[in-house]
Amino acid sequence: MSRLIRQKIIKKFGTAVAVTSTFIDYALNYNSPGTIIAKYWDKHDAYPNNGRINL
């Protein structure tokens, strides 16, 4: 998936825009529903905002 997005970005903006796969992975993960649910759950679990989901 990230390879396809990287190709489209290079095609649109050219090779002058250096797009790393790390940036693309970060952007895709930031907007994923799973990440949003995990962050919400982490805010409201036994130890809030520790980066882990505690049951």
Biopython code that builds the backbone (N, CA, C, O; Angstrom):
import numpy as np
from Bio.PDB.StructureBuilder import StructureBuilder

atoms = [
    (1, "MET", "N", (0.825, -1.185, 0.000)),
    (1, "MET", "CA", (0.000, 0.000, 0.000)),
    (1, "MET", "C", (0.874, 1.255, 0.000)),
    (1, "MET", "O", (0.630, 2.188, -0.766)),
    (2, "SER", "N", (1.888, 1.274, 0.859)),
    (2, "SER", "CA", (2.724, 2.469, 0.936)),
    (2, "SER", "C", (3.532, 2.661, -0.346)),
    (2, "SER", "O", (3.838, 3.791, -0.726)),
    (3, "ARG", "N", (3.879, 1.553, -1.013)),
    (3, "ARG", "CA", (4.612, 1.668, -2.276)),
    (3, "ARG", "C", (3.752, 2.352, -3.328)),
    (3, "ARG", "O", (4.247, 3.182, -4.090)),
    (4, "LEU", "N", (2.474, 2.011, -3.375)),
    (4, "LEU", "CA", (1.544, 2.619, -4.325)),
    (4, "LEU", "C", (1.377, 4.112, -4.047)),
    (4, "LEU", "O", (1.372, 4.924, -4.973)),
    (5, "ILE", "N", (1.241, 4.465, -2.786)),
    (5, "ILE", "CA", (1.098, 5.878, -2.420)),
    (5, "ILE", "C", (2.367, 6.643, -2.761)),
    (5, "ILE", "O", (2.305, 7.764, -3.266)),
    (6, "ARG", "N", (3.523, 6.037, -2.484)),
    (6, "ARG", "CA", (4.791, 6.701, -2.803)),
    (6, "ARG", "C", (4.924, 6.946, -4.307)),
    (6, "ARG", "O", (5.380, 8.013, -4.720)),
    (7, "GLN", "N", (4.530, 5.971, -5.128)),
    (7, "GLN", "CA", (4.585, 6.137, -6.580)),
    (7, "GLN", "C", (3.677, 7.271, -7.039)),
    (7, "GLN", "O", (4.050, 8.053, -7.914)),
    (8, "LYS", "N", (2.490, 7.363, -6.453)),
    (8, "LYS", "CA", (1.559, 8.427, -6.845)),
    (8, "LYS", "C", (2.087, 9.800, -6.444)),
    (8, "LYS", "O", (1.927, 10.766, -7.190)),
    (9, "ILE", "N", (2.711, 9.894, -5.277)),
    (9, "ILE", "CA", (3.274, 11.177, -4.840)),
    (9, "ILE", "C", (4.416, 11.587, -5.748)),
    (9, "ILE", "O", (4.506, 12.752, -6.136)),
    (10, "ILE", "N", (5.291, 10.651, -6.097)),
    (10, "ILE", "CA", (6.421, 10.952, -6.986)),
    (10, "ILE", "C", (5.911, 11.346, -8.366)),
    (10, "ILE", "O", (6.454, 12.249, -9.001)),
    (11, "LYS", "N", (4.871, 10.669, -8.825)),
    (11, "LYS", "CA", (4.315, 10.991, -10.144)),
    (11, "LYS", "C", (3.713, 12.399, -10.147)),
    (11, "LYS", "O", (3.826, 13.121, -11.137)),
    (12, "LYS", "N", (3.080, 12.785, -9.047)),
    (12, "LYS", "CA", (2.435, 14.091, -8.988)),
    (12, "LYS", "C", (3.431, 15.228, -8.747)),
    (12, "LYS", "O", (3.346, 16.271, -9.396)),
    (13, "PHE", "N", (4.367, 15.036, -7.826)),
    (13, "PHE", "CA", (5.274, 16.113, -7.448)),
    (13, "PHE", "C", (6.678, 15.968, -8.005)),
    (13, "PHE", "O", (7.469, 16.908, -7.924)),
    (14, "GLY", "N", (7.002, 14.830, -8.560)),
    (14, "GLY", "CA", (8.338, 14.607, -9.099)),
    (14, "GLY", "C", (9.279, 14.045, -8.050)),
    (14, "GLY", "O", (8.924, 13.909, -6.879)),
    (15, "THR", "N", (10.479, 13.724, -8.490)),
    (15, "THR", "CA", (11.440, 13.109, -7.580)),
    (15, "THR", "C", (12.089, 14.118, -6.644)),
    (15, "THR", "O", (12.820, 13.726, -5.734)),
    (16, "ALA", "N", (11.840, 15.396, -6.843)),
    (16, "ALA", "CA", (12.407, 16.416, -5.964)),
    (16, "ALA", "C", (11.854, 16.279, -4.542)),
    (16, "ALA", "O", (12.510, 16.663, -3.574)),
    (17, "VAL", "N", (10.648, 15.731, -4.430)),
    (17, "VAL", "CA", (10.051, 15.519, -3.120)),
    (17, "VAL", "C", (10.507, 14.161, -2.606)),
    (17, "VAL", "O", (10.111, 13.118, -3.125)),
    (18, "ALA", "N", (11.333, 14.195, -1.593)),
    (18, "ALA", "CA", (11.848, 12.948, -1.022)),
    (18, "ALA", "C", (10.827, 12.419, -0.022)),
    (18, "ALA", "O", (10.645, 12.985, 1.056)),
    (19, "VAL", "N", (10.173, 11.340, -0.388)),
    (19, "VAL", "CA", (9.155, 10.748, 0.468)),
    (19, "VAL", "C", (9.688, 9.412, 0.962)),
    (19, "VAL", "O", (9.936, 8.498, 0.175)),
    (20, "THR", "N", (9.857, 9.312, 2.246)),
    (20, "THR", "CA", (10.352, 8.065, 2.815)),
    (20, "THR", "C", (9.183, 7.170, 3.181)),
    (20, "THR", "O", (8.078, 7.647, 3.438)),
    (21, "SER", "N", (9.431, 5.890, 3.201)),
    (21, "SER", "CA", (8.377, 4.953, 3.568)),
    (21, "SER", "C", (8.008, 5.108, 5.041)),
    (21, "SER", "O", (6.880, 4.800, 5.427)),
    (22, "THR", "N", (8.931, 5.574, 5.859)),
    (22, "THR", "CA", (8.631, 5.808, 7.275)),
    (22, "THR", "C", (7.561, 6.878, 7.424)),
    (22, "THR", "O", (6.640, 6.732, 8.227)),
    (23, "PHE", "N", (7.682, 7.947, 6.656)),
    (23, "PHE", "CA", (6.686, 9.020, 6.705)),
    (23, "PHE", "C", (5.328, 8.515, 6.233)),
    (23, "PHE", "O", (4.305, 8.824, 6.844)),
    (24, "ILE", "N", (5.312, 7.742, 5.151)),
    (24, "ILE", "CA", (4.050, 7.217, 4.622)),
    (24, "ILE", "C", (3.408, 6.270, 5.629)),
    (24, "ILE", "O", (2.201, 6.341, 5.859)),
    (25, "ASP", "N", (4.203, 5.381, 6.235)),
    (25, "ASP", "CA", (3.670, 4.469, 7.238)),
    (25, "ASP", "C", (3.108, 5.231, 8.434)),
    (25, "ASP", "O", (2.059, 4.870, 8.968)),
    (26, "TYR", "N", (3.807, 6.281, 8.852)),
    (26, "TYR", "CA", (3.326, 7.096, 9.974)),
    (26, "TYR", "C", (1.991, 7.751, 9.627)),
    (26, "TYR", "O", (1.066, 7.753, 10.439)),
    (27, "ALA", "N", (1.896, 8.302, 8.430)),
    (27, "ALA", "CA", (0.658, 8.974, 8.016)),
    (27, "ALA", "C", (-0.499, 7.986, 7.908)),
    (27, "ALA", "O", (-1.617, 8.300, 8.317)),
    (28, "LEU", "N", (-0.248, 6.809, 7.366)),
    (28, "LEU", "CA", (-1.311, 5.814, 7.243)),
    (28, "LEU", "C", (-1.742, 5.296, 8.614)),
    (28, "LEU", "O", (-2.935, 5.107, 8.854)),
    (29, "ASN", "N", (-0.795, 5.065, 9.507)),
    (29, "ASN", "CA", (-1.132, 4.566, 10.831)),
    (29, "ASN", "C", (-1.815, 5.628, 11.677)),
    (29, "ASN", "O", (-2.662, 5.305, 12.509)),
    (30, "TYR", "N", (-1.463, 6.879, 11.478)),
    (30, "TYR", "CA", (-2.060, 7.962, 12.260)),
    (30, "TYR", "C", (-3.556, 8.075, 11.982)),
    (30, "TYR", "O", (-4.333, 8.412, 12.876)),
    (31, "ASN", "N", (-3.954, 7.797, 10.757)),
    (31, "ASN", "CA", (-5.356, 7.946, 10.376)),
    (31, "ASN", "C", (-6.138, 6.642, 10.398)),
    (31, "ASN", "O", (-7.309, 6.632, 10.017)),
    (32, "SER", "N", (-5.534, 5.548, 10.829)),
    (32, "SER", "CA", (-6.248, 4.276, 10.806)),
    (32, "SER", "C", (-7.246, 4.196, 11.966)),
    (32, "SER", "O", (-6.986, 4.725, 13.046)),
    (33, "PRO", "N", (-8.365, 3.546, 11.745)),
    (33, "PRO", "CA", (-9.365, 3.426, 12.820)),
    (33, "PRO", "C", (-8.822, 2.666, 14.031)),
    (33, "PRO", "O", (-9.179, 2.983, 15.166)),
    (34, "GLY", "N", (-7.968, 1.674, 13.807)),
    (34, "GLY", "CA", (-7.399, 0.914, 14.916)),
    (34, "GLY", "C", (-6.554, 1.780, 15.828)),
    (34, "GLY", "O", (-6.606, 1.637, 17.050)),
    (35, "THR", "N", (-5.773, 2.678, 15.241)),
    (35, "THR", "CA", (-4.948, 3.579, 16.044)),
    (35, "THR", "C", (-5.814, 4.533, 16.856)),
    (35, "THR", "O", (-5.517, 4.807, 18.018)),
    (36, "ILE", "N", (-6.871, 5.032, 16.256)),
    (36, "ILE", "CA", (-7.772, 5.950, 16.955)),
    (36, "ILE", "C", (-8.449, 5.245, 18.126)),
    (36, "ILE", "O", (-8.565, 5.817, 19.209)),
    (37, "ILE", "N", (-8.895, 4.007, 17.917)),
    (37, "ILE", "CA", (-9.534, 3.238, 18.988)),
    (37, "ILE", "C", (-8.542, 2.946, 20.107)),
    (37, "ILE", "O", (-8.878, 3.069, 21.285)),
    (38, "ALA", "N", (-7.322, 2.559, 19.744)),
    (38, "ALA", "CA", (-6.305, 2.249, 20.750)),
    (38, "ALA", "C", (-5.947, 3.484, 21.584)),
    (38, "ALA", "O", (-5.783, 3.385, 22.800)),
    (39, "LYS", "N", (-5.826, 4.638, 20.935)),
    (39, "LYS", "CA", (-5.518, 5.863, 21.680)),
    (39, "LYS", "C", (-6.668, 6.234, 22.614)),
    (39, "LYS", "O", (-6.434, 6.663, 23.744)),
    (40, "TYR", "N", (-7.907, 6.072, 22.150)),
    (40, "TYR", "CA", (-9.065, 6.370, 22.994)),
    (40, "TYR", "C", (-9.083, 5.442, 24.200)),
    (40, "TYR", "O", (-9.290, 5.882, 25.331)),
    (41, "TRP", "N", (-8.861, 4.136, 23.948)),
    (41, "TRP", "CA", (-8.877, 3.152, 25.022)),
    (41, "TRP", "C", (-7.763, 3.459, 26.026)),
    (41, "TRP", "O", (-7.967, 3.342, 27.234)),
    (42, "ASP", "N", (-6.594, 3.849, 25.531)),
    (42, "ASP", "CA", (-5.472, 4.152, 26.414)),
    (42, "ASP", "C", (-5.764, 5.362, 27.294)),
    (42, "ASP", "O", (-5.283, 5.429, 28.425)),
    (43, "LYS", "N", (-6.536, 6.307, 26.801)),
    (43, "LYS", "CA", (-6.885, 7.478, 27.620)),
    (43, "LYS", "C", (-7.811, 7.116, 28.775)),
    (43, "LYS", "O", (-7.844, 7.815, 29.787)),
    (44, "HIS", "N", (-8.572, 6.015, 28.627)),
    (44, "HIS", "CA", (-9.611, 5.704, 29.610)),
    (44, "HIS", "C", (-9.386, 4.384, 30.345)),
    (44, "HIS", "O", (-10.318, 3.876, 30.969)),
    (45, "ASP", "N", (-8.189, 3.815, 30.294)),
    (45, "ASP", "CA", (-7.970, 2.551, 30.990)),
    (45, "ASP", "C", (-7.421, 2.801, 32.399)),
    (45, "ASP", "O", (-7.417, 3.939, 32.869)),
    (46, "ALA", "N", (-6.960, 1.747, 33.068)),
    (46, "ALA", "CA", (-6.511, 1.844, 34.459)),
    (46, "ALA", "C", (-5.338, 2.797, 34.639)),
    (46, "ALA", "O", (-5.277, 3.519, 35.633)),
    (47, "TYR", "N", (-4.407, 2.809, 33.691)),
    (47, "TYR", "CA", (-3.246, 3.707, 33.733)),
    (47, "TYR", "C", (-3.281, 4.581, 32.484)),
    (47, "TYR", "O", (-2.692, 4.213, 31.468)),
    (48, "PRO", "N", (-3.952, 5.725, 32.532)),
    (48, "PRO", "CA", (-4.158, 6.542, 31.333)),
    (48, "PRO", "C", (-2.858, 7.069, 30.721)),
    (48, "PRO", "O", (-1.910, 7.424, 31.421)),
    (49, "ASN", "N", (-2.856, 7.103, 29.396)),
    (49, "ASN", "CA", (-1.789, 7.722, 28.598)),
    (49, "ASN", "C", (-0.398, 7.160, 28.870)),
    (49, "ASN", "O", (0.581, 7.906, 28.855)),
    (50, "ASN", "N", (-0.297, 5.845, 29.120)),
    (50, "ASN", "CA", (1.018, 5.261, 29.309)),
    (50, "ASN", "C", (1.511, 4.551, 28.036)),
    (50, "ASN", "O", (2.602, 3.981, 28.029)),
    (51, "GLY", "N", (0.721, 4.584, 26.978)),
    (51, "GLY", "CA", (1.134, 3.971, 25.715)),
    (51, "GLY", "C", (0.817, 2.493, 25.630)),
    (51, "GLY", "O", (1.183, 1.836, 24.656)),
    (52, "ARG", "N", (0.149, 1.968, 26.627)),
    (52, "ARG", "CA", (-0.239, 0.554, 26.632)),
    (52, "ARG", "C", (-1.713, 0.444, 26.960)),
    (52, "ARG", "O", (-2.284, 1.307, 27.626)),
    (53, "ILE", "N", (-2.317, -0.628, 26.483)),
    (53, "ILE", "CA", (-3.719, -0.865, 26.802)),
    (53, "ILE", "C", (-3.757, -1.823, 27.985)),
    (53, "ILE", "O", (-3.345, -2.978, 27.876)),
    (54, "ASN", "N", (-4.255, -1.331, 29.118)),
    (54, "ASN", "CA", (-4.364, -2.125, 30.346)),
    (54, "ASN", "C", (-5.802, -2.544, 30.517)),
    (54, "ASN", "O", (-6.708, -1.715, 30.437)),
    (55, "LEU", "N", (-6.020, -3.831, 30.753)),
    (55, "LEU", "CA", (-7.377, -4.337, 30.943)),
    (55, "LEU", "C", (-7.717, -4.390, 32.411)),
    (55, "LEU", "O", (-8.822, -4.791, 32.775)),
]
sb = StructureBuilder()
sb.init_structure("model")
sb.init_model(0)
sb.init_chain("A")
sb.init_seg("    ")
for serial, (resi, resn, name, xyz) in enumerate(atoms, 1):
    if name == "N":
        sb.init_residue(resn, " ", resi, " ")
    sb.init_atom(name, np.array(xyz, "f"), 0.0, 1.0, " ", f" {name:<3s}", serial, name[0])
structure = sb.get_structure()
